[in-house]
Amino acid sequence: MKRCVMVQGTASDVGKSVLVAGLCRIFAQDGHRCAPFKSQNMALNSGITANGEEMGRAQIFQAEAAGIEPDVRMNPVLLKPTSDSKAQVVLMGKVACNMDAVTYHQYKPQLQQQIGEVYHSLASEYDVMVLEGAGSPAEINLRDRDIVNMGMAAIANAPVLLVADIDRGGVFAAIYGTLALLHPEEKARVKGVIINKFRGDISLLQSGLAQIEALTGVPVLGVMPWLNIDLEDEDGVALQNGKYGQVARGDALEIAVIQLPHIANFTDFNALAVQPDVGLRYVSHPAALAGADLIILPGSKNTLGDLQWLQQSGLAASLQAQHQAGVPIVGICGGYQMLGKQIIDGVESGVAQMAGLGLLDVETQFAQQKVTTQVAATCQPVLPGILAGCAGQPVAGYEIHMGATRLGAEAVPFARVTERNGEPDGAFDGAVNRAGNVIGSYIHGLFDSGPFCRALLNDLRLRKGLPPYDGPVFNYADHKQRQFDILAASMREHIDIPRLYRIIDQHQQEVAK
C-alpha cells in the first residue's frame, strides 16, 4: 500500500491546491520522493509537459514544489470550459472531444478504471502521493459518479484531510455540514480538518475548535493564517474574487490586463506582477485602461466569443483609442489572434469568419489540430519600438492553440523558435507592427524569461521618460522556489505535521492488515 493523503475541501477556492503544494514541499524536504495527483481538473489555466501533453497548471506548480518534472499522469482529466454548459475534455494530455455537463456526467463511469490505472502507475514510482479533490465531497447530486473526491479516495484508499476557508465566513457550519452529508464509510476516511486563511487572534477561535471536534469526532490539525505569498491560482475564481486588483507598490509602470470572460492562463502575468517597478491590474471596463503604460490582451478559450465581448463592452473602441495615443499593446495566444485583421473559423464556433481589431497585419485560420508544445525561442536580432532592447534575447514557454497565423506586409516576426519539445526548429513566432508598439506571440510564460522581461520594462520606462531600472534581473523561477519554502515553513508552524505523518502511517498499516 502506497503512503498517501488526500486534500478535499468544503467548497471551491478554499486553498486546496496551495496546501497540496505545501505538503509536496514538506515531504520533499523530509527526503521523500513525492508527487501530486488530481484525477479531474476544471480550469482554463493549463500548461505543457516536456512530451507536449496538456495538464492543469495547479499540478504543474505542485510538481515544482515537490522538485520533480510535471507528468500528465498527475492530471489525467482536464476540463476546459468553453461556455456555461460545455467544456473541452482533455484526456491524458490530448483533446478527446467537447461535451456538455450532462453528457460528461454520464461518461464519468467509463473514466473510473482508466483513472485508477493512471494513479497506480504514477504512485508506483513515488514514496508519497498527495491527492487533491475538487469542489466539495458533499455535492450529493454528483456522488453516484464521483471520480474526484471520495470516489477517488476509495480508488487510492487514501485518508482525507478536509480544508475549510474561514475568510468566507461560516467555517464551522461548512465543516459540520460537509461531514454530516457524507456516508459513514466516507466520513471514516476524514482523519483531520485544516482551517485555512485565518486573520486575527487565534485565542478567539479555541472554543470553536474544541466544539467542532466534539461535534464531529474529527480532530482539527491546524489553523493556517492568511499568507501573502505569490503562488499560481488554479483557475479564474481568484480573478472573480478580486484577488488580482490594483497592485500598489509605488510603481513607475502601470500594466493593464484585459479580463476576458473566458480568459485562459492568466498566470502568464504573475512574473510581471512581482517585478519591483510594476503595478499590474485586471480590467473589464473601458475607462480602466486610462493611465496604462502597457495593455495586455491575454489568451482565451473562446476567442471569437471574447472578441465579440470586446466590441460590445466598448473595450475594443477603447483599445483603438489607446493605440492611437501610442500606448503599447501585447497579445498572447488568443489575444494575439484578436489583434489581427481577420479570424477564419469553422472549428471553434461555426462562424465562418470575423474581423479582428486590426492592430496587427496578420490573419488567423483555426484548425482542428491543437498545438501543444514547449518552446524555446530567440527574439529577432532587430526589433522596432519598445522591443528594441529585447533584440536577440532568449525566451521560453509553451504553446496551446488551435490555428495558424499568417503575417502581412506590415508585420515582422517577433521571434524565431529554436526548439519544440526539445527538438530543433526554425519557425517564426508572433508578429510586431512596423512602429513596434503592437506585439503578438503564441508563447505562454513569455514574461517568466527574466532578461527579456527586464529589457521590455526598461524600454517602457524610457518611453515614459524614466531611467532604466538598474537593480538585478528578477529571477521568477527562484522567486517561486522561495515562495514554496515560505509556504512549507508556515504549514510546519501552524499544522501538526508529525501527527499527519502518524495518520498516514496508521492508515497504511490498517489497509495492509
Buried (B, 14 or more C-beta within 10 A) or exposed (E): EBBBBBBBBBBBBBBBBBBBBBBBBBBBBEEBEBBBBBBBBBBBBBBBBEBBBBBBBBBBBBBBBBBBEBBBBBBBBBBBBBBEEBBBBBBBBEBEEBBEEEEBBEBBEEBBEBBBEBBBEBBEEBBBBBBBBBBBBBBEEBBEBBBBBBBBBBBBBBBBBBBBBBBBEBBBEBBBEBBEBBEEEBBEBBBBBBBBBBEEEEEEBEEBBEEBBEEBEBBBBBBBBEBEBBBBBBBBEBBEEEEBEEBEEEBBBBBBBBBBBBBBBBBBBBBBBBBEBBBBBBBBEBEBBBEBBBBBBBBBBBBBBBBBBBBEBEBBEBBBEBBEEEBBBBBBBBBBBBBBBBBBBEBBBEBEBBEBBEBBBBBBBBBEEBBBBBBBBBBBEEBBBBBBBBBBBEBBBBBBBBBEBEBEEEBBBBBBBBBBBEEEBEEBBBBBBEEBBBBBBBBBBBBBBBBBBBBBBBBBBBBEEBEBBEEEEBBBEEBBBEBBBBBBBBBBEBBBBEBBBEBBEEBBEEEEE
